Amino acid sequence: RAAAMSSNILVVGSAGAGKKLLVHGLTRFEDLESGKKDDASDLPEPLEGAPDGVTAYPWVIATKYYTAPTVLHVVGGDSSRPSAASAAVVAAGGIEAVLLLLDCRRLETFAVLPEWEEVVEAAAPAAGVFDDEAALLS
């Protein structure tokens, strides 16, 4: 489990959806800005202690105004549906966001959204799920 002072983000999605590519893009953004040669296989060293089927990568969000240590908990394989691995991460507590990578070209992949809504609401009932489409579009 990540340190208590870190923000924790669960990253799930279909096999081949680009979870590792997303981690690479987020964690190596500074390299891209500085012009350093980009190597998509160059991921940060995983953190120890993640549940089976989950790889935890450190990420520091650094902006002009603040710096926030963060951990990206990536569930391997086809993790588009809630699983024992994703449940273990959520049950450990401290998950502040879930990034669900879906294939926009396959509308059936969106069928998993109600399942994730149940997982998120069970883990943090006060947080709820943002589903106000009108507010989102305004």
C-alpha positions in Angstrom: 0.0 0.0 0.0 1.2 3.5 -0.8 2.2 6.0 1.9 -0.6 7.8 3.6 0.5 11.2 2.3 0.2 10.1 -1.4 -2.9 10.4 -3.5 -3.9 7.0 -4.9 -5.4 6.5 -8.4 -6.7 3.1 -9.6 -6.1 2.5 -13.4 -8.2 -0.2 -15.0 -9.3 -1.1 -18.5 -9.4 -3.8 -21.2 -6.3 -5.7 -22.1 -4.4 -3.6 -24.7 -6.3 -0.4 -23.8 -3.1 1.4 -23.1 -2.8 1.4 -19.3 1.0 1.2 -19.4 1.2 3.8 -22.1 -0.9 6.1 -20.0 1.5 5.6 -17.0 4.4 6.2 -19.2 2.9 9.4 -20.6 2.1 10.7 -17.1 5.3 9.8 -15.4 7.7 10.8 -18.2 6.0 14.1 -19.1 9.0 16.1 -17.9 11.3 14.1 -20.2 9.1 14.9 -23.2 9.1 18.6 -22.3 12.9 18.7 -22.0 13.4 17.0 -25.4 14.8 13.9 -23.9 14.4 10.8 -26.1 11.2 9.1 -25.4 11.2 5.3 -24.8 7.7 4.0 -24.3 9.0 1.0 -22.4 10.7 3.2 -19.8 8.4 3.0 -16.9 9.3 4.1 -13.3 10.4 1.4 -10.9 7.3 -0.2 -9.4 6.6 0.2 -5.7 6.7 -2.9 -3.5 3.7 -4.3 -1.6 1.0 -4.1 -4.3 -1.7 -6.9 -4.3 -1.3 -9.7 -6.8 -2.3 -8.5 -10.3 -1.6 -4.9 -9.5 1.5 -2.8 -10.2 1.9 0.4 -8.3 3.9 3.2 -10.0 5.0 6.4 -8.3 4.1 9.7 -9.9 4.8 13.2 -8.7 2.3 15.8 -10.0 4.3 19.0 -10.2 2.7 22.2 -11.3 3.6 25.9 -10.8 1.5 26.0 -7.7 2.0 22.6 -5.9 3.6 19.2 -5.9 1.6 16.1 -5.0 3.1 12.6 -4.6 0.8 10.2 -6.2 0.6 6.4 -6.8 -0.9 4.9 -9.9 -2.3 1.4 -9.1 -2.5 -0.4 -12.5 -4.5 -3.6 -12.6 -3.1 -5.8 -15.3 -4.8 -7.8 -18.1 -8.5 -7.2 -18.8 -9.5 -5.2 -15.8 -12.4 -3.4 -17.3 -14.7 -5.1 -14.9 -14.3 -5.0 -11.1 -12.1 -7.9 -10.0 -10.4 -9.4 -6.9 -7.3 -7.3 -7.7 -9.1 -4.0 -8.1 -11.3 -4.8 -5.0 -8.1 -5.4 -3.0 -6.8 -1.9 -3.9 -10.1 -0.2 -3.2 -10.5 -2.1 0.1 -7.1 -1.0 1.3 -8.6 2.6 1.2 -7.2 5.8 0.0 -8.2 5.6 -3.6 -9.2 9.1 -4.7 -9.8 8.4 -8.4 -10.5 5.6 -10.8 -9.2 5.9 -14.4 -11.2 3.5 -16.6 -9.8 3.1 -20.1 -12.5 2.2 -22.5 -12.5 1.6 -26.3 -14.6 4.4 -27.8 -15.0 2.3 -31.0 -16.7 -0.5 -29.1 -19.8 0.9 -27.3 -20.3 -2.4 -25.5 -17.2 -1.6 -23.4 -19.3 1.1 -21.7 -21.6 -1.5 -20.2 -19.1 -1.8 -17.2 -19.9 1.7 -15.9 -22.7 0.6 -13.6 -20.5 -2.1 -12.1 -17.8 0.5 -11.3 -20.4 2.9 -9.9 -21.3 0.2 -7.3 -17.7 -0.3 -6.4 -17.0 3.4 -5.9 -20.2 4.1 -4.0 -19.6 1.1 -1.7 -16.0 2.2 -1.0 -16.8 5.9 -0.4 -20.6 6.5 -0.2 -20.1 10.2 0.6 -18.1 10.8 -2.6 -20.6 9.3 -5.0 -20.1 9.2 -8.8 -20.3 12.4 -10.9 -23.1 11.6 -13.3 -24.7 15.0 -14.0 -24.5 15.1 -17.8 -26.1 18.5 -18.0 -23.4 20.0 -15.7 -20.7 18.2 -17.6 -21.8 19.7 -20.9 -22.4 23.2 -19.7 
